Amino acid sequence: MPRLIPDTGPQRVLASSNFVYTVGSGMYLTAGVLYFTQAVHLPAGRVGLGLGIAGIVALALGVAAGHLADRYGARGVYMATLLIQALTTAAFVLADSFWPFVLAVCAATGAKAAGTAARSPLIRHYGGDRPQQFRAYLRAVTNVGVSLGALAAGWVVQVGTLTVYQLMVIGNAVAFLVAAALLFLLPPVAPVAEPVGGPRWSALRDRPYLLLTAVDGVMAIQFKVLTVAIPLWLVGATEAPHWLISGTMLTGTVMVVALQVRAGRSVDSPTAGGHAYRRAGVAFLLSCSMVPLAAGVPAWAAATLLIAAVIVHTLGELWHSAAGFEVSFTLAPPHATGQYLGVFGLGAGLAEAVGPALLIALCVSWGRPGWYVVGALFAVAGLAAPFAVRWAQRQRSARPSSLTRAQTARAA
């Protein structure tokens, strides 16, 4: 990261809260499923079903929480979501059967989605002239925090006792409490009044923005390529050493930490965001074309091809993230930032829910042809992005005149 510490006090508070939060999240992301399957002894299929139900439940909560943050103040709503996450995460220690597990994980996952949307107005308000750049900085901080949490989770998995797993769960909950407490140092953001005459749920009526949400959702499946598809392919179809799974993850993480802010500097307009989406689609197509070549070759060649594919893929990830930050913030009206960012998060939420199964079916079960299909899917989505951006820009330029007419009509 070119700048290790943000410029302003509020930015430092948000970054500190985010860092503590992601250290806790990193523990759960690494060992959460193992806690339920290995320590609590729930069947893996039921754990997967419960997580899928939680993902679906969380989709609608992000939009609602974003709207509440716009209308009643983002800091209070965001703090409330963190407190709910802390309580429901702590309840994992009581989830010793399927339905208590489903209830706890639905509440925790829903609060996480709500918190992501509720935080968006804070990022916009305190992010300076370019809140997208500050959002990129937070993503780099997130990768550092998750990596540290993953290291702690590695020790938990190594010990493997129920007590240690439960201590991890409590530690995760405490991290959420600390993240919420740090927000008391953040000056509150006043609610933004809704324009007279405008629709209440404008984000759900904004068709160009919904199209961009869908495009970004398709592209967001790429996040599961490094964590699901490549590890399974490496183990099942190549001669590469299994420890290379950690090497691929580390390569991607280091690149994001070092380059995410820099990648976003040139993505300074929605038009540039559309072009970044297109570049990302091409990069994903190239990387997905390289991975299947690692099958049937010596271990050193397979390892070289996989690391090269991860590097190309992560370049695409940097462009994709920078594009998403730019278009989601710039094309969202200031009075409805939380609501719009909540809607934009629906695409990533759906990708989270269906991405692993889709990638396993195409890339692992089908094999080589599936990798090319997935790469082509990313490329087509990237090519569609500039057209969606132009449509959204045309509608946004017409929005003030439409709103003025509505206000005039109401006054008359």
Secondary structure as UniProt FT lines:
FT   HELIX           9..34
FT   HELIX           35..39
FT   HELIX           44..72
FT   HELIX           74..90
FT   HELIX           91..94
FT   HELIX           98..126
FT   TURN            128..129
FT   HELIX           131..159
FT   HELIX           162..182
FT   HELIX           183..185
FT   TURN            196..197
FT   TURN            200..201
FT   HELIX           202..205
FT   HELIX           207..220
FT   TURN            221..222
FT   HELIX           223..224
FT   HELIX           225..229
FT   HELIX           230..237
FT   TURN            242..243
FT   HELIX           244..265
FT   HELIX           270..290
FT   HELIX           291..294
FT   TURN            295..296
FT   HELIX           299..330
FT   HELIX           334..336
FT   HELIX           337..359
FT   HELIX           360..366
FT   HELIX           368..411
//
